[in-house]
């Protein structure tokens, strides 16, 4: 029997997501290489350390612009409500595969990740401009640049940690990767993990 599918993401949304993801990987590689001497060899991914340092801020701008498009598309889906609080309080049960709460398009964990990314992206952009030596750093005093470097590194580490959890969760919940690769999910997946969104998409009532 042919499985019933619901579209979760359009082709444009998926392309935008993978642009952000690709930029993140390149920025994480180069950023870790600059921050930790033991990882300096990672600059070889870009050919030379000089090229890695040159490209890092430009890739950062591309990632921010791509994420900004995601922000304006999804922000209204990410306000935390009482069902999300219920989900977060019972995250232990969720990890066992038992979904909790009448979840909409995104659950509490996904919403938390969204706002973490927003905060980190904004901080990385502002501090990145301050420390962008070739163009902007000359306009700021050394103490400001030092603070910007510290905040830039802290935000990058927080974002990397968040993305690791994000990827793990996507792999853990079967069917999630398909949503971002093919753009569709099954009715069963939607009903189990996002029941309120499932009803909104199908017009069915609770329990159906």
N, C-alpha and C positions, 0 to 999 in steps of 0.2 A: 504493500500500500504506500502511495506517495505521501511523504511527510508534509504536514502543513507548516508553512514558513511565514514569518513576519519580518518586514524590513526594519532593521534597527538603525543602519547608517547608509547614507547615499554614497555614491562613488566619490563625490567631491569631499565629503566628510572623511572618508577613509584615506584618500590621498593626502589631505591636510594633516591627519593624524600621523601618517608615516613620514611626512616631511619633518614634523616636530620630533618624532622618534629618531630619525636619522641624524638630525642636527644634534640632538641630545647625546647620542653615542659619540659623535666626533668631538663634541665639547667636553664630555666626561673624560675621554681619552687624553686630549691635549691638556685639559685642566689638571688632571691627576699628574701628568708628566711635569707640569710646571711647579706644582705644589709639593710633590714628593720626589726627591732626588732618585729614589730607588725605581721610580716609574718613568724616568726620563727617556728610556729607550722607546717608549710608546710614541714619541714624536716621529719615529721612523715610519709610522702609518701615513704621515703627510709628506714623506720624502726627506725633509731636513727639519731640524729644530727651528730654524729661522722661518721656514714656510708655515710650520705649525703655529708659531707665535703671530705671524701675519694674518693667517686665516681665522684664528680663534674668535676674535671680536666680530668679524663679518658674519661668520656662521651663527654667532650669538644673536645678531640683529635679525637674521632670517628666522631663527627659531622663535624669537619674541613676536615677530609679525605674524607668523603662522599660528602661534598660540593665541594671539590677540583675536584672530578670526574665530578660533574655537571658543574663546571667552564670550564674545558677543552672540555666539550661536547657542551656547549652553548655560549661561549664568542663571537664567530664570528657572532651570530645572534643578538647581543645586542649593536651594534654600533648605536648611535642615528643619524637619517637622517632628512631631511627637512619634511618628512611626519610625523615623530614623534613630531617634533616641532609644526607642525600644530595641531596635536592631543592634545598636552599639553596645547596649547593656548586656545583650545576650550573644555577643560575638563568639563566645566559647561554643555555644550550640550551633552557630552558623558554621564554625570550623569543622563541626562533626557532620555537616551536610543537612542540618535542620534549619530551614529558613524561618525567620521570625519577623512579624510585622507585615502590614499591608504596604509593601514597598512600591514606589512609583518608578519612573524611568531609571533613577539611580538610588542605590542604597546609601546608608550613612557613611560607610567606608569610602565609597567612590566620591561622595560629596566632600568629605574631609580631604581627600587627595586633590580634588579640584581646587579647593581654596588654598591648600598648601602650595600647589603649583603657582597659583596666582601671586601669592606673597613672595615666593622665591623668584619668580620671573621678574616681578617689578623691582625687587632688590638687586638682582643680577644686572638688570638693564641700567639702573641708575649708577650703581657702583662701577659697572663695567665702563660706562662713559667717563667716569671720573679717572679711572686708571688707564684709559686708552691713550697711551703715551704719545702716539704719533699725531693725534688730533686734539685731544681735550685735556690731558694731564697737565699741560703747561699753564693752564688757567687756575689750577688749584694748589694750595700750599701743601708741603710735604705731610704735615700731620693729618690733613683731610684725606690724602691719598692712602696713608697707612691705615686709617680707619676703614676706608672703602675697600682696601685689600682684605682686611679681616672679615668684613661683612660679606664680601663677595665669596670668599672661601667657605664661610659658615653656611651661606645660602646654598652654595653648590653641593656641599656635603649633605645638607638636609634634603635637597632635591634628589640626589643620587639614592639616598636611603629610601625616600618615598617611592621612587620609580622601581626600586628592587622589590618593594612590597607590592606595588601595582602589577608588575610582571608576574610575580609569584601567584597573586590572586587570580590573574587571568588564566594561568596554566592550571591552577587548582580547580577552578570551576569549569567543568567540561562544557564546551559549546561557546565559551566567551571569545576565544581566539577567532572562531568562525565569524562572529559578528563583525570583527574589524578587518577580516580578510575578504569574506564574501558579502558582508553587509546584512546577513539574515540570521535569524534564530528560529528555533522550532517553537511551536505553541507550548509544548511541554516545558521547555526551558524558561520561556517568558512567564508562564503561569506559576512556576515554582519560585523563581528568583525575583520577579518583578510583577506580582499579581495585579496591583492597581494599574500599572502601565499596560499589562495584558488586556485588562477590561477596557481601557481607553482605546486600545488599538483594534479590538475585535467587537466592541459594543456589547459584550456579554456581561451578565450580572454576577455578583459574588457567588461562588460555589459552582458556577457552570463550567 
